[in-house]
Amino acid sequence: MKRILIIGIGAGNPDYITMQAVKALNRTDVFFLMDKGQSKDTLIDLRREICQTYITEPGYRFVEAACPERVRGDIDYTTAVQDLNRDKQQTFERMINEEMADGEVGAFLAWGDPALYDSTIRILQAIQASGRCTFEFEVIPGITSVQALAARHKVALNRIGKSVEITTGRRLAAGRRVMPIRWWSCSTPKIPTAPWPTKTWRSIGGPTWGRRTRSLSAARSAR
């Protein structure tokens, strides 16, 4: 039977590759790459670099396919992403059926962790549910930009016994308020009053380190 690996490859730095991911890379016969156009060529190049760095034996191959584009403009974002995933499903299904032999291992390389803001898992589940393609798949976790940024700035993501909220730059841009938190508080976070000497997390951009940043902004601006 064909086997697919969804390998989390971290937040853009090859050093973020885990040992589990390295072992998965070395099990893979064919890597599926989605070409998003010339402006995103560096993302494909970095995937190739990761393979060249960590795979010890030759014989693996790459299969590239044009990535469908998300419809932009006056359309609901969720609907647009669902339509995009449907189109990707057709592309994934074709590659798995036509570019893999029975018994081979194929892989999709996902930025960060495949379980966080990535649709590869749900796309493969939809293909399996359709019954038009038979395979098994595994998910290899990866280091997200959230973890990398917290480590870089020596920040604990949660307070003792408290929850963590992860959101998108798109929701922040739409006006969703980020609740300011007093970083030096050792107990329940409190909403400070003026002059609001606090800081908030903001995440912007894409999967690579240079495009995911920790913005330290005065809570007054988020008010």
Secondary structure, DSSP 8 states (H G I E B T S, - for coil): -EEEEEEE-BSS-GGG--HHHHHHHHH-SEEEEEE--GGGHHHHHHHHHHHHHH--SS--EEEEEE------SSS-HHHHHHHHHHHHHHHHHHHHHHH--TT-EEEEEESB-TTSS--HHHHHHHHHHHTSS-EEEEEE----HHHHHHHHTT--SS-TT-------HHHHHTT-----B-TT-SSS-----TT---EE----S-SSGGG-----EEHHHH-
